[in-house]
Amino acid sequence: MKASPNDVGISGFAFGPGKLTIGPGQYVTWTNGDDSPHQITLAQSQERSLVLLKGQSHTQAFAAPGVYDYTCGLHPNMKGTVEVK
């Protein structure tokens, strides 16, 4: 299956790409490729995904323009950004 432009991979305790630009109303899907569990946590709202085991995904819609920083709830040194234009 080909990854969409709005897919973020989790590998080697890093998000790839680390910054993603999307349009309002679009979705981002994170997929965990690590053996370690991870969790997507939005910085502003503290909204958290379920804990993602290897191979599991989380999809989040972004309705309003802005910059959304996020971290891994289990590994706070892992950081990324979604910019909605």
C-alpha positions as CSV (number, residue, x, y, z in Angstrom):
1,M,0.0,0.0,0.0
2,K,1.4,3.4,-1.0
3,A,1.6,6.0,1.8
4,S,-0.4,9.1,1.3
5,P,1.2,12.6,1.5
6,N,-0.5,13.0,4.9
7,D,1.1,9.9,6.5
8,V,3.7,10.2,9.2
9,G,5.8,7.2,10.0
10,I,7.2,6.5,13.5
11,S,10.6,4.8,13.3
12,G,13.8,4.9,15.3
13,F,12.0,7.0,18.0
14,A,11.3,9.8,15.5
15,F,8.4,11.1,13.4
16,G,9.0,11.2,9.7
17,P,8.4,13.8,8.3
18,G,8.8,15.9,11.4
19,K,6.8,18.7,9.9
20,L,3.8,18.2,7.7
21,T,1.7,20.9,5.9
22,I,-1.9,20.1,5.1
23,G,-5.1,21.9,4.2
24,P,-8.1,22.6,6.6
25,G,-10.3,19.6,7.1
26,Q,-7.6,17.1,6.1
27,Y,-6.4,14.1,8.1
28,V,-3.0,13.0,9.3
29,T,-2.3,9.3,9.9
30,W,0.6,8.2,12.1
31,T,1.8,4.6,11.9
32,N,4.1,3.0,14.4
33,G,7.0,1.1,12.8
34,D,8.9,0.7,16.1
35,D,8.9,-2.3,18.4
36,S,8.3,0.2,21.2
37,P,4.8,1.6,21.8
38,H,4.1,5.3,21.1
39,Q,1.3,7.8,21.7
40,I,0.4,11.0,19.8
41,T,-0.2,13.9,22.1
42,L,-1.3,17.3,20.8
43,A,0.6,20.0,22.8
44,Q,-2.2,22.7,22.9
45,S,-5.2,20.5,23.8
46,Q,-3.3,17.6,25.4
47,E,-5.5,15.3,23.4
48,R,-4.0,11.8,23.2
49,S,-4.3,8.9,20.9
50,L,-4.5,5.4,22.2
51,V,-1.1,3.7,22.7
52,L,0.1,2.5,19.3
53,L,1.8,-0.8,19.2
54,K,4.0,-1.8,16.2
55,G,1.9,-1.6,13.0
56,Q,-1.0,0.3,14.5
57,S,-2.1,3.7,13.3
58,H,-3.9,6.8,14.6
59,T,-5.8,9.3,12.3
60,Q,-6.6,12.8,13.4
61,A,-8.5,15.5,11.6
62,F,-7.4,19.1,11.6
63,A,-10.2,21.5,10.9
64,A,-8.8,25.0,11.6
65,P,-5.7,26.7,10.1
66,G,-2.8,26.9,12.6
67,V,0.3,25.2,13.8
68,Y,-0.2,22.0,15.9
69,D,2.8,20.8,17.8
70,Y,2.7,17.2,19.0
71,T,4.9,14.8,21.0
72,C,4.9,11.1,21.9
73,G,3.1,10.8,25.2
74,L,5.5,8.0,26.2
75,H,8.7,9.6,24.9
76,P,8.4,13.4,25.2
77,N,11.7,14.0,23.3
78,M,9.9,12.9,20.1
79,K,8.4,16.0,18.6
80,G,6.6,16.9,15.4
81,T,4.4,19.7,13.8
82,V,1.4,19.8,11.6
83,E,0.8,23.1,9.9
84,V,-2.7,23.6,8.5
85,K,-2.9,26.3,5.8
